[in-house]
Structure formats: C-alpha cells, structure tokens
Amino acid sequence: MSRWVVHCKKQKYDVYVGRAVSRSGLKASVWGNPFILGKDGTREEVMAKYRAWLLANPALLEKLPDLKGKVLGCWCAPEACHGDILAELANSG
C-alpha cells in the first residue's frame, strides 16, 4: 500500500482521483480510471492500460505536478490501483 493513496471513505486525502459516485456526493475526477476492473481486464491489466493512457495524454501529464506530495483518495486502496501510478509519476524526480 502506498502512503500516497488511501481509501476515500476510510482516511483523509487531498485529491479524489476516482469516478463519480452520486450516493457519496463525489464528482468524477479528471484522474479517474476509464478502464473498469473485470470488464476491461484484471487489476494488473487495467492498471497497465491506465498507465499507457495517461502517458499518451499530454494534457493530464502537464497537470501531474499538481499531485506531488498530495494524498490521493480512491475506492481501491489498499489494493493496487491507478492512484498508485499517479502517485509514482507525480512524486518521482
């Protein structure tokens, strides 16, 4: 588990990076993973697809520094998720 990515309902976070969840009042994040676990592959496969999608998206790559040092909230944590990819890329270098 990354110290940069936490479950959005169990711990405090700075930036929500998941999909919209109306029952919780959470709006979709620009960082949300468009690939769905099960429908689009295994956890590892959807994470690989997300990484490739993110790296091919210059507009989002430009915004990555905004996430540096921030705790990201998602529904997957403590399981591996796209938030780990965001944290890795934002906090590297």
C-alpha positions as CSV (number, residue, x, y, z in Angstrom):
1,M,0.0,0.0,0.0
2,S,1.2,3.4,-0.9
3,R,1.3,6.1,1.7
4,W,0.2,8.5,-1.0
5,V,-3.0,6.6,-1.9
6,V,-5.8,5.9,0.7
7,H,-9.4,4.6,0.7
8,C,-11.5,7.7,0.2
9,K,-14.0,6.7,2.9
10,K,-11.6,5.5,5.5
11,Q,-8.8,8.1,5.6
12,K,-8.3,11.8,4.9
13,Y,-7.0,12.7,1.4
14,D,-6.1,15.8,-0.5
15,V,-7.3,14.9,-4.0
16,Y,-10.0,12.5,-5.1
17,V,-8.9,10.5,-8.1
18,G,-11.8,8.2,-8.7
19,R,-15.0,8.1,-10.8
20,A,-18.3,9.9,-9.9
21,V,-20.2,8.3,-7.1
22,S,-23.6,10.1,-6.7
23,R,-24.6,8.3,-3.4
24,S,-21.4,9.7,-1.8
25,G,-21.6,13.0,-3.5
26,L,-18.2,12.5,-5.2
27,K,-17.8,14.1,-8.6
28,A,-15.7,12.4,-11.3
29,S,-12.1,13.3,-11.2
30,V,-10.1,14.1,-14.3
31,W,-7.7,11.4,-12.9
32,G,-10.3,8.7,-12.8
33,N,-9.5,5.4,-14.5
34,P,-11.6,4.9,-17.7
35,F,-10.8,1.2,-17.6
36,I,-13.1,-0.9,-15.4
37,L,-11.9,-3.9,-13.4
38,G,-13.4,-7.1,-14.8
39,K,-15.0,-5.5,-17.9
40,D,-11.6,-4.3,-19.2
41,G,-9.3,-6.8,-17.6
42,T,-7.7,-7.9,-14.4
43,R,-6.4,-5.4,-11.9
44,E,-2.9,-5.6,-13.4
45,E,-4.3,-5.2,-16.9
46,V,-6.4,-2.2,-16.2
47,M,-3.5,-0.6,-14.4
48,A,-1.3,-1.2,-17.4
49,K,-3.9,0.3,-19.7
50,Y,-4.3,3.3,-17.4
51,R,-0.5,3.9,-17.4
52,A,-0.4,3.8,-21.2
53,W,-3.5,6.0,-21.5
54,L,-2.1,8.5,-19.0
55,L,1.4,8.6,-20.7
56,A,-0.3,9.3,-24.0
57,N,-2.4,12.2,-22.6
58,P,-0.3,15.4,-22.7
59,A,-3.0,17.5,-21.0
60,L,-3.0,15.2,-17.9
61,L,0.8,14.8,-17.9
62,E,1.0,18.6,-17.7
63,K,-1.2,18.5,-14.5
64,L,0.8,15.7,-12.8
65,P,2.9,18.2,-10.7
66,D,-0.3,19.3,-9.0
67,L,-0.4,15.9,-7.3
68,K,3.1,16.0,-6.0
69,G,3.2,15.4,-2.2
70,K,-0.6,15.0,-2.1
71,V,-2.5,12.1,-0.6
72,L,-4.8,10.7,-3.2
73,G,-8.2,9.2,-2.4
74,C,-9.7,6.3,-4.3
75,W,-12.0,3.3,-3.7
76,C,-9.4,0.6,-4.4
77,A,-6.9,1.3,-1.6
78,P,-5.3,-0.6,0.0
79,E,-5.5,-2.8,-3.2
80,A,-3.2,-1.6,-6.0
81,C,-4.9,1.0,-8.2
82,H,-4.4,3.7,-10.8
83,G,-3.8,6.1,-7.9
84,D,-0.5,4.3,-7.2
85,I,0.5,5.1,-10.8
86,L,-0.4,8.8,-10.3
87,A,1.5,9.0,-7.0
88,E,4.5,7.3,-8.5
89,L,4.7,9.6,-11.5
90,A,3.8,12.8,-9.6
91,N,6.4,12.1,-6.9
92,S,9.3,10.8,-9.0
93,G,12.2,13.1,-9.8
